[in-house]
Amino acid sequence: MKKAIVFDNSGTLIERYRVIKDVMSGNIFTDINSLDLIDQSDSLALVVLQYNTNKLLDLDSNTLISDVIREYDIDFDVSFTRFETTKEDVREILLNEKSAVVKDITDGFPILKKLVPHMELCNGSAVILDMDIGIIAYTITSSGKLFDGVVDTIDNLKSQGYEIVLASGDRKGAINRLADMLGVNKDNAHGSVSTRGKCEVVKSLQDEGYKVMMVGDGLNDVLAFNRADVSVLTVEQQEEVSPKLMDKTDYIIESIREVKDIDF
């Protein structure tokens, strides 16, 4: 039987560093898991901006994010939420929001540079919307570097004949860049996929006759864990893992290198 391994990105292949800013209070955090934050609410939605946000440094820092999205026709994807919403509902807020400004994103850049002086992948920026109030409640900037052993592990798995697939909620450009770094076919690189989208990636592979292993670390992997033939939770990021995810996993690993030792 053909076999495929689907990898999440942040916290799985990439050691994740993020800066979250509370737009209303101005407080900045580097130790909060954005997925856990959203999971505790019935109104928050994680929205990934499909834009090289380094370009924001060239703009007036007090420009509204909504004006930037409108002027540059920036696309976006809903990456994680606990409830059903539509892209049009999200677009309505993004284009009309009047509080979050460019510096709410760019304030995180110097902090990230200190955290990751040898940055290998810029995952980009995202916002967390409060859909009930209609505001950008938080901004997120994130980047990372490959965990030790990722390249060797992927090469080993490919040599064994496994089909390697990337499925992540991170920006599409970042996932395409990761595919280049790892020698993964671009057709197998799925960026900005939602929780349900990851599950659909797994199902599509199964429909093609593959037995599928899903490797991830966050709540947005839970549906894919449920669907996969084998689910693997990696705790290499050393963040607290939600019990919702722990209950759905077949294997727990502390290093990505351990994936190649799992027979399925």
C-alpha positions as CSV (number, residue, x, y, z in Angstrom):
1,M,0.0,0.0,0.0
2,K,1.2,3.5,-0.8
3,K,2.0,5.6,2.3
4,A,2.0,9.3,2.9
5,I,3.0,11.5,5.8
6,V,1.4,14.9,6.3
7,F,3.3,17.4,8.4
8,D,2.1,20.5,10.0
9,N,4.6,23.4,10.0
10,S,4.9,25.6,13.1
11,G,5.8,23.6,16.2
12,T,6.2,20.5,14.1
13,L,8.9,21.1,11.5
14,I,9.7,24.7,12.5
15,E,10.5,25.8,16.0
16,R,7.9,28.5,16.4
17,Y,8.4,32.0,17.7
18,R,5.5,34.4,17.8
19,V,4.7,37.9,19.1
20,I,1.1,38.6,20.0
21,K,-0.1,42.2,20.6
22,D,-3.4,43.0,22.3
23,V,-4.5,45.9,20.2
24,M,-6.8,47.5,22.8
25,S,-4.3,47.4,25.7
26,G,-1.1,47.6,23.8
27,N,0.3,44.7,25.8
28,I,2.8,42.4,23.9
29,F,3.2,38.7,24.7
30,T,5.7,36.0,23.5
31,D,4.5,33.2,25.7
32,I,0.8,32.8,24.6
33,N,-0.4,30.0,22.3
34,S,-2.7,31.7,19.8
35,L,-4.7,28.5,19.2
36,D,-5.4,28.1,22.9
37,L,-6.4,31.7,23.2
38,I,-8.9,31.3,20.4
39,D,-10.1,27.9,21.7
40,Q,-11.2,29.6,24.9
41,S,-13.6,32.0,23.1
42,D,-16.7,31.6,21.1
43,S,-16.1,34.8,19.0
44,L,-12.4,34.8,18.0
45,A,-11.1,33.9,14.5
46,L,-7.5,33.5,13.4
47,V,-7.0,35.2,9.9
48,V,-3.8,34.8,8.0
49,L,-2.8,37.7,5.7
50,Q,-1.4,36.6,2.3
51,Y,1.1,39.4,2.2
52,N,4.8,40.0,2.7
53,T,4.3,42.1,5.8
54,N,7.9,43.3,5.8
55,K,6.6,45.8,3.2
56,L,4.6,47.4,6.0
57,L,7.8,49.0,7.2
58,D,7.6,51.3,4.2
59,L,4.2,52.7,5.3
60,D,3.1,55.2,7.9
61,S,2.9,53.2,11.1
62,N,-0.4,54.8,12.0
63,T,-2.1,53.7,8.8
64,L,-5.2,51.5,9.5
65,I,-4.6,47.9,8.7
66,S,-8.1,47.9,7.0
67,D,-6.9,50.7,4.7
68,V,-3.7,48.6,3.8
69,I,-5.8,45.5,3.1
70,R,-8.1,47.6,0.8
71,E,-5.4,49.5,-1.0
72,Y,-3.2,46.5,-1.8
73,D,-6.1,44.1,-2.2
74,I,-4.5,41.7,0.3
75,D,-6.0,38.2,0.3
76,F,-6.5,36.3,3.5
77,D,-7.7,32.9,4.8
78,V,-9.4,31.9,8.0
79,S,-7.0,29.5,9.7
80,F,-8.7,28.6,13.0
81,T,-11.9,29.3,14.8
82,R,-14.3,27.4,17.0
83,F,-17.4,28.3,15.0
84,E,-18.6,28.5,11.5
85,T,-18.0,31.7,9.7
86,T,-17.7,32.8,6.1
87,K,-14.9,34.7,4.2
88,E,-17.4,37.4,3.4
89,D,-18.2,38.0,7.1
90,V,-14.4,38.2,7.8
91,R,-13.9,40.5,4.9
92,E,-16.5,42.9,6.1
93,I,-14.7,43.4,9.4
94,L,-11.2,43.5,7.8
95,L,-12.2,46.3,5.4
96,N,-14.0,48.4,7.9
97,E,-12.1,48.0,11.2
98,K,-11.0,51.3,12.7
99,S,-8.7,50.6,15.6
100,A,-5.7,48.4,14.5
101,V,-2.9,50.1,12.7
102,V,0.3,49.1,10.9
103,K,2.5,49.5,14.0
104,D,0.3,46.9,15.8
105,I,2.0,44.4,13.5
106,T,5.4,46.0,13.0
107,D,6.0,46.4,16.8
108,G,6.6,42.7,16.8
109,F,9.4,42.7,14.2
110,P,12.3,43.8,16.5
111,I,11.2,41.4,19.2
112,L,11.2,38.5,16.7
113,K,14.7,39.4,15.4
114,K,16.0,39.2,19.0
115,L,14.2,35.9,19.5
116,V,15.3,34.4,16.2
117,P,18.6,36.0,15.1
118,H,19.1,33.2,12.6
119,M,15.6,33.1,11.2
120,E,15.0,30.5,8.5
121,L,11.4,31.0,7.7
122,C,9.1,34.0,8.1
123,N,5.6,32.7,8.6
124,G,4.3,36.2,8.2
125,S,1.5,38.0,10.1
126,A,-2.0,37.3,11.1
127,V,-4.8,39.0,13.0
128,I,-7.3,37.6,15.5
129,L,-10.8,39.0,14.9
130,D,-13.5,39.3,17.6
131,M,-16.4,38.5,15.3
132,D,-19.0,39.6,17.8
133,I,-17.6,43.1,18.3
134,G,-16.2,43.4,14.8
135,I,-12.6,44.4,15.7
136,I,-9.1,43.2,15.3
137,A,-8.5,42.1,18.9
138,Y,-4.9,40.9,18.4
139,T,-2.1,40.9,15.9
140,I,0.4,38.1,15.4
141,T,3.9,38.1,13.9
142,S,5.7,34.8,13.7
143,S,8.9,33.2,12.4
144,G,11.0,30.2,13.1
145,K,13.9,27.9,12.4
146,L,14.0,24.3,11.5
147,F,14.1,21.8,14.4
148,D,17.4,19.8,14.4
149,G,17.1,16.8,12.2
150,V,14.2,17.9,10.0
151,V,16.1,17.8,6.7
152,D,17.7,14.4,7.5
153,T,14.4,13.0,8.6
154,I,12.5,14.2,5.5
155,D,15.3,12.8,3.3
156,N,15.2,9.5,5.1
157,L,11.4,9.2,4.7
158,K,11.5,10.1,1.0
159,S,14.2,7.4,0.5
160,Q,11.8,4.9,2.1
161,G,9.2,5.8,-0.5
162,Y,6.9,7.9,1.6
163,E,4.9,10.7,0.0
164,I,5.7,13.8,1.9
165,V,2.9,16.5,2.3
166,L,2.9,19.8,4.1
167,A,-0.4,21.1,5.4
168,S,-0.4,24.3,7.6
169,G,-2.4,27.2,8.6
170,D,0.6,29.4,7.9
171,R,0.9,31.8,5.0
172,K,1.0,30.1,1.6
173,G,4.3,31.8,0.6
174,A,6.0,30.5,3.7
175,I,4.8,27.0,3.1
176,N,6.1,27.1,-0.5
177,R,9.4,28.4,0.8
178,L,9.5,25.5,3.3
179,A,8.8,23.0,0.5
180,D,11.8,24.4,-1.4
181,M,14.0,24.0,1.7
182,L,12.9,20.4,2.1
183,G,12.7,19.3,-1.5
184,V,9.0,18.7,-1.3
185,N,6.8,18.8,-4.4
186,K,5.0,22.1,-4.6
187,D,1.8,20.3,-5.4
188,N,2.1,18.7,-1.9
189,A,2.5,22.1,-0.1
190,H,-0.8,23.3,1.3
191,G,-0.6,26.7,3.0
192,S,-3.3,28.6,4.9
193,V,-5.5,25.6,5.3
194,S,-8.1,25.6,8.1
195,T,-8.6,22.8,10.6
196,R,-11.1,21.3,8.3
197,G,-8.8,21.8,5.3
198,K,-6.1,19.7,6.9
199,C,-8.6,16.9,7.4
200,E,-9.6,17.2,3.7
201,V,-5.9,16.9,2.7
202,V,-5.7,13.7,4.6
203,K,-9.0,12.4,3.1
204,S,-7.9,13.3,-0.4
205,L,-4.7,11.2,0.0
206,Q,-6.8,8.3,1.4
207,D,-9.1,8.5,-1.6
208,E,-6.0,8.2,-3.8
209,G,-5.2,4.9,-2.1
210,Y,-2.7,6.1,0.5
211,K,-2.4,5.1,4.1
212,V,-1.8,8.4,5.9
213,M,0.1,9.5,9.0
214,M,-0.6,13.0,10.3
215,V,2.1,14.7,12.3
216,G,1.2,17.9,14.2
217,D,1.2,19.7,17.5
218,G,-1.8,22.0,17.7
219,L,-5.5,22.1,18.1
220,N,-5.9,22.9,14.4
221,D,-4.6,19.4,13.7
222,V,-7.3,17.6,15.6
223,L,-9.7,16.8,12.7
224,A,-6.8,15.6,10.6
225,F,-5.7,13.4,13.6
226,N,-9.2,11.9,13.7
227,R,-9.2,11.2,10.0
228,A,-5.6,9.9,9.6
229,D,-4.8,6.2,9.8
230,V,-2.1,7.1,12.3
231,S,-1.7,10.3,14.3
232,V,1.5,11.6,15.8
233,L,1.7,14.4,18.3
234,T,5.1,16.1,18.6
235,V,5.9,18.0,21.8
236,E,9.3,19.3,20.6
237,Q,8.0,22.9,20.8
238,Q,7.7,22.3,24.6
239,E,4.4,24.1,25.0
240,E,1.5,22.9,26.9
241,V,-0.7,20.6,24.8
242,S,-4.5,20.7,24.9
243,P,-6.1,17.6,26.3
244,K,-8.4,17.7,23.3
245,L,-5.4,16.8,21.1
246,M,-3.8,14.4,23.6
247,D,-6.9,12.3,23.5
248,K,-6.8,11.9,19.7
249,T,-3.2,10.8,19.2
250,D,-1.7,7.4,18.6
251,Y,2.0,8.4,19.3
252,I,3.7,11.2,21.2
253,I,7.2,12.1,20.2
254,E,9.8,14.5,21.6
255,S,11.9,14.9,18.4
256,I,10.9,15.0,14.8
257,R,13.6,12.4,14.2
258,E,11.3,9.8,15.9
259,V,8.9,9.9,13.0
260,K,11.1,7.6,10.8
261,D,11.0,4.9,13.5
262,I,7.1,4.6,13.5
263,D,6.0,1.7,11.4
264,F,2.5,2.1,10.0
